[in-house]
């Protein structure tokens, strides 16, 4: 039963980080679309919860970092590992620090 817990410093303003969070959510939804059933955003767009068949995922940004926590309690194994790996890759690509 994989538990997902990722935190990455984003090196952006909070406004930019929110835009990047939206991009990351679109990428996760595109990659795992068939199993994503609901995406719920907080009013300020700094936190989002994705729920799907056998998993949940919460992602948020603050002034310094982007955070993702979630679990795949039902499907575990292959989907859990795949989701965790894909999420880490999406977050790293989406929030990669800009060059000066």
C-alpha positions as CSV (number, residue, x, y, z in Angstrom):
1,X,0.0,0.0,0.0
2,X,2.2,2.8,-1.2
3,X,2.0,6.2,0.5
4,X,3.1,9.1,-1.6
5,X,4.9,12.0,0.1
6,X,6.9,14.5,-2.0
7,X,8.1,18.0,-1.3
8,X,10.2,20.1,-3.7
9,X,11.4,23.7,-3.4
10,X,10.0,25.6,-6.4
11,X,12.0,28.9,-6.4
12,X,9.0,30.9,-7.7
13,X,6.6,33.4,-6.5
14,X,3.4,32.0,-5.0
15,X,1.4,33.2,-8.0
16,X,3.8,31.4,-10.4
17,X,3.8,28.3,-8.2
18,X,0.0,28.2,-8.4
19,X,0.1,28.3,-12.2
20,X,2.7,25.5,-12.2
21,X,0.5,23.5,-9.8
22,X,-2.4,23.8,-12.3
23,X,0.0,22.6,-15.1
24,X,1.1,19.6,-12.9
25,X,-2.6,18.7,-12.2
26,X,-3.4,18.8,-15.9
27,X,-0.4,16.5,-16.6
28,X,-1.4,14.0,-13.9
29,X,-5.0,14.0,-15.2
30,X,-3.8,13.5,-18.7
31,X,-1.5,10.6,-17.8
32,X,-3.9,8.9,-15.4
33,X,-7.2,10.2,-16.9
34,X,-9.0,6.9,-17.0
35,X,-8.7,6.5,-13.2
36,X,-9.1,10.1,-12.1
37,X,-12.7,10.7,-11.1
38,X,-12.7,14.1,-9.3
39,X,-10.5,17.1,-9.0
40,X,-11.3,19.7,-6.3
41,X,-9.5,23.0,-6.0
42,X,-9.4,25.3,-3.0
43,X,-10.7,28.8,-3.7
44,X,-7.2,30.3,-3.9
45,X,-5.9,27.6,-6.2
46,X,-3.0,26.7,-3.9
47,X,-4.3,23.3,-2.9
48,X,-6.0,20.5,-5.0
49,X,-7.3,17.1,-4.2
50,X,-7.5,14.4,-6.9
51,X,-9.6,11.3,-6.2
52,X,-9.9,8.3,-8.4
53,X,-10.4,4.6,-8.6
54,X,-8.4,3.2,-5.7
55,X,-6.3,6.3,-4.9
56,X,-6.3,9.9,-3.6
57,X,-3.7,12.6,-4.0
58,X,-3.4,16.1,-2.5
59,X,-1.1,18.7,-3.9
60,X,-0.4,22.2,-2.6
61,X,2.0,25.1,-2.9
62,X,3.3,27.5,-0.3
63,X,5.8,30.3,-0.6
64,X,8.8,27.9,-0.7
65,X,7.7,24.5,-1.9
66,X,5.2,22.2,-3.6
67,X,3.9,19.3,-1.6
68,X,2.1,16.1,-2.7
69,X,0.7,13.4,-0.5
70,X,-1.5,10.5,-1.4
71,X,-2.2,6.9,-1.2
72,X,-3.2,4.0,-3.4
73,X,-4.7,1.7,-0.7
74,X,-6.8,-0.5,-3.0
75,X,-4.7,-1.0,-6.1
76,X,-1.3,-0.6,-4.5
77,X,1.6,-2.4,-6.2
78,X,2.0,-1.5,-9.8
79,X,-0.4,1.5,-10.0
80,X,1.0,2.9,-6.8
81,X,4.6,2.7,-8.0
82,X,3.6,4.0,-11.4
83,X,1.6,6.9,-9.9
84,X,4.4,7.9,-7.5
85,X,7.1,7.7,-10.2
86,X,5.0,9.7,-12.7
87,X,4.1,12.3,-10.0
88,X,7.7,12.8,-9.0
89,X,8.7,13.2,-12.6
90,X,5.8,15.6,-13.4
91,X,6.6,17.7,-10.3
92,X,10.3,17.9,-11.1
93,X,9.7,18.9,-14.7
94,X,6.9,21.4,-13.9
95,X,8.6,23.1,-10.9
96,X,12.2,22.9,-12.2
97,X,14.0,26.0,-11.1
98,X,14.5,28.6,-13.9
99,X,18.0,29.5,-14.9
100,X,19.1,33.0,-13.8
